[in-house]
Amino acid sequence: MVIGKFDGKSKPRPAQGPKSSAFHFAVPLCASCNSTRTQAPDCEFDRFHALVSTSLATGRTPDEVFNMREYEIGSEPYLNVFRYFAKLLCCHVAESGGPRPLAVSEFALGNMDRNVVLLHIDADPIYAAYESSLGENRFAGHGGLIVPVDAETELATGFRSSIILGAVRYIFFVRFDSMVGRELRTYHHDFWLKCEAAYRDAVANPISEEQRYFLGV
């Protein structure tokens, strides 16, 4: 088992087993949040992913799973799927030194039922390149944290990430208005400086259409 960027530049390193620290966030959740309070979303995502994988493998669009009565909008299984992604997004933000949006964290913990997370599911374009050498369902990845920035106001407009499990890619994100963007710049300035530096670099060195495709942006 190896872990790396698989970008043709860096060399993958041994992961030393599934419990390796390489598979965990550097900033952990407290014991209660990581178990009791988010266990139901974790279990629901396992069931959801099995259905999505089957749907994709049989030639159907993966988001057809949401047409099932079980995942009717507003149902507990439906909300738990999105709570799983809300938790992941908060973890990515925390690991990057940023503030966790209260609406996202409260939703992840089940303290509110208003879903603020958006989700896109598709077939991962990178998976096919590794399927022949790694075998079916032997590939997983994540997209880190992306902070979109408005070109005119130069304010952050949301948080975005993704995970890849086998052939399936889940892109999940939240959007916020300019007021939140200003608060981020004013009250969390160290984190915003990191975002601004990444934004400047992206403007100066734009990625190719192929890279955008692989990133799902």
C-alpha positions as CSV (number, residue, x, y, z in Angstrom):
1,M,0.0,0.0,0.0
2,V,1.5,3.3,-1.0
3,I,0.4,6.9,-0.6
4,G,1.4,10.0,-2.7
5,K,0.4,12.6,-5.1
6,F,0.8,10.4,-8.2
7,D,1.7,13.5,-10.2
8,G,4.7,12.0,-12.0
9,K,7.1,14.2,-10.0
10,S,7.0,12.9,-6.4
11,K,7.7,9.3,-5.4
12,P,4.9,7.5,-3.6
13,R,5.9,6.2,-0.1
14,P,4.8,3.1,1.8
15,A,1.7,3.8,3.9
16,Q,2.6,1.1,6.4
17,G,-1.0,-0.3,6.7
18,P,-4.5,1.1,6.9
19,K,-4.0,2.6,10.4
20,S,-1.1,4.7,9.3
21,S,-1.1,8.3,10.4
22,A,-0.9,9.2,6.6
23,F,-4.6,8.4,6.4
24,H,-5.7,10.6,9.3
25,F,-6.1,14.4,9.6
26,A,-3.3,16.1,11.5
27,V,-6.0,18.0,13.5
28,P,-8.2,15.3,15.1
29,L,-11.8,15.6,16.2
30,C,-12.5,15.1,19.9
31,A,-13.5,11.5,20.9
32,S,-17.2,12.3,21.2
33,C,-17.4,14.1,17.8
34,N,-15.4,11.4,16.1
35,S,-17.6,8.5,17.5
36,T,-21.0,8.9,19.0
37,R,-22.0,12.2,17.4
38,T,-20.9,11.3,13.9
39,Q,-21.1,7.5,13.8
40,A,-24.5,7.5,12.1
41,P,-23.3,9.6,9.2
42,D,-20.2,7.4,8.9
43,C,-22.3,4.2,8.7
44,E,-24.8,5.8,6.3
45,F,-22.1,6.9,3.9
46,D,-20.8,3.3,3.8
47,R,-24.2,2.1,2.7
48,F,-24.6,5.0,0.3
49,H,-21.2,4.5,-1.3
50,A,-22.0,0.8,-1.9
51,L,-25.2,1.8,-3.8
52,V,-23.4,4.5,-5.7
53,S,-20.6,2.1,-6.8
54,T,-23.2,-0.5,-7.9
55,S,-25.1,2.1,-9.9
56,L,-21.9,3.3,-11.7
57,A,-20.7,-0.2,-12.4
58,T,-24.0,-1.1,-14.1
59,G,-23.9,1.9,-16.4
60,R,-26.2,4.2,-14.5
61,T,-25.5,7.7,-13.3
62,P,-24.2,7.6,-9.7
63,D,-26.5,10.2,-8.4
64,E,-29.6,8.1,-9.3
65,V,-29.3,6.8,-5.8
66,F,-31.0,9.9,-4.6
67,N,-34.1,8.8,-6.5
68,M,-34.6,6.0,-4.0
69,R,-37.3,6.6,-1.4
70,E,-34.8,5.9,1.3
71,Y,-32.8,9.0,0.3
72,E,-35.7,11.4,-0.1
73,I,-34.7,15.0,0.5
74,G,-34.9,15.8,4.2
75,S,-34.9,12.2,5.3
76,E,-32.5,11.1,8.1
77,P,-30.4,8.9,5.7
78,Y,-30.2,11.8,3.2
79,L,-29.1,14.2,5.9
80,N,-26.6,11.8,7.3
81,V,-24.9,11.4,3.9
82,F,-24.4,15.2,3.7
83,R,-23.4,15.3,7.4
84,Y,-20.5,13.0,6.5
85,F,-19.3,15.4,3.9
86,A,-19.8,18.3,6.3
87,K,-17.5,16.6,8.8
88,L,-14.8,16.0,6.1
89,L,-14.9,19.6,5.0
90,C,-14.6,20.9,8.5
91,C,-11.6,18.6,9.0
92,H,-9.9,19.9,5.8
93,V,-10.4,23.5,6.9
94,A,-9.1,22.8,10.4
95,E,-6.0,21.1,9.0
96,S,-5.3,24.2,6.9
97,G,-5.6,26.4,9.9
98,G,-8.9,27.9,9.0
99,P,-12.2,28.6,10.9
100,R,-14.9,26.0,10.7
101,P,-18.1,27.6,9.5
102,L,-20.6,27.3,12.4
103,A,-23.5,26.2,10.1
104,V,-21.4,23.4,8.6
105,S,-20.1,22.1,11.9
106,E,-23.5,22.3,13.6
107,F,-25.0,20.4,10.7
108,A,-22.2,17.8,10.8
109,L,-22.9,17.1,14.5
110,G,-26.6,16.8,14.0
111,N,-27.5,20.0,16.0
112,M,-29.4,21.4,13.0
113,D,-31.1,19.9,10.0
114,R,-30.6,22.7,7.4
115,N,-28.2,21.2,4.9
116,V,-25.6,23.7,3.7
117,V,-23.4,21.3,1.8
118,L,-23.6,20.8,-2.0
119,L,-22.6,17.6,-3.6
120,H,-21.6,16.4,-7.1
121,I,-21.0,12.7,-7.8
122,D,-19.3,11.4,-11.0
123,A,-16.8,8.8,-12.3
124,D,-13.3,9.7,-11.3
125,P,-11.3,10.5,-14.5
126,I,-8.0,9.4,-12.9
127,Y,-9.2,6.0,-11.7
128,A,-9.2,4.4,-15.2
129,A,-5.5,5.2,-15.5
130,Y,-4.6,3.2,-12.4
131,E,-7.3,0.5,-12.6
132,S,-5.2,-1.9,-14.7
133,S,-2.2,-1.8,-12.3
134,L,-3.9,-1.4,-8.9
135,G,-7.0,-3.5,-9.5
136,E,-10.6,-2.7,-8.9
137,N,-11.4,-0.5,-5.9
138,R,-7.7,-0.4,-4.9
139,F,-7.5,3.4,-5.4
140,A,-8.5,6.2,-3.1
141,G,-7.7,9.9,-2.9
142,H,-8.8,13.3,-1.7
143,G,-8.7,16.8,-3.2
144,G,-7.4,18.7,-0.2
145,L,-9.0,22.1,0.4
146,I,-9.9,24.5,-2.4
147,V,-10.9,28.1,-1.5
148,P,-12.6,29.7,-4.5
149,V,-12.0,33.5,-4.8
150,D,-14.1,36.1,-6.6
151,A,-11.9,37.8,-9.3
152,E,-13.5,41.2,-8.8
153,T,-13.8,41.5,-5.0
154,E,-10.9,39.1,-4.3
155,L,-12.9,37.6,-1.4
156,A,-13.3,33.9,-0.7
157,T,-16.6,32.5,-1.8
158,G,-16.6,29.1,-0.3
159,F,-14.8,25.9,0.7
160,R,-14.5,22.9,-1.6
161,S,-13.0,19.4,-1.5
162,S,-13.4,15.9,-2.9
163,I,-12.8,12.3,-2.2
164,I,-12.2,9.4,-4.6
165,L,-13.2,5.8,-3.6
166,G,-12.6,3.3,-6.4
167,A,-14.2,4.6,-9.5
168,V,-16.4,7.1,-7.7
169,R,-15.6,10.8,-7.1
170,Y,-17.5,12.9,-4.6
171,I,-17.0,16.7,-4.9
172,F,-18.5,18.5,-1.9
173,F,-18.5,22.2,-1.1
174,V,-20.2,25.1,0.6
175,R,-20.7,28.6,-0.7
176,F,-20.9,31.9,1.3
177,D,-21.5,35.5,0.5
178,S,-19.2,38.5,0.5
179,M,-19.9,39.3,4.2
180,V,-18.4,36.0,5.2
181,G,-15.5,36.5,2.8
182,R,-14.8,39.9,4.6
183,E,-15.0,38.3,8.0
184,L,-12.6,35.6,6.9
185,R,-10.1,38.3,5.7
186,T,-10.5,40.4,8.8
187,Y,-10.8,38.0,11.7
188,H,-8.8,35.1,10.4
189,H,-6.1,37.0,8.6
190,D,-3.3,34.4,8.9
191,F,-5.5,31.8,7.2
192,W,-6.6,34.3,4.6
193,L,-3.0,35.2,3.8
194,K,-2.5,31.5,2.8
195,C,-5.6,31.6,0.7
196,E,-4.5,34.9,-1.0
197,A,-1.0,33.5,-1.7
198,A,-2.6,30.5,-3.4
199,Y,-5.0,32.7,-5.3
200,R,-2.1,34.9,-6.6
201,D,-0.2,31.9,-7.7
202,A,-3.2,30.4,-9.5
203,V,-3.7,33.7,-11.4
204,A,0.0,33.9,-12.3
205,N,0.3,30.2,-13.2
206,P,-3.1,29.0,-14.4
207,I,-3.7,25.3,-14.6
208,S,-4.5,23.6,-17.8
209,E,-8.0,22.5,-18.8
210,E,-6.9,18.9,-18.3
211,Q,-5.8,19.6,-14.7
212,R,-9.1,21.4,-14.1
213,Y,-10.9,18.4,-15.4
214,F,-9.0,16.0,-13.1
215,L,-9.7,18.4,-10.2
216,G,-13.4,18.6,-11.0
217,V,-13.4,22.4,-11.2
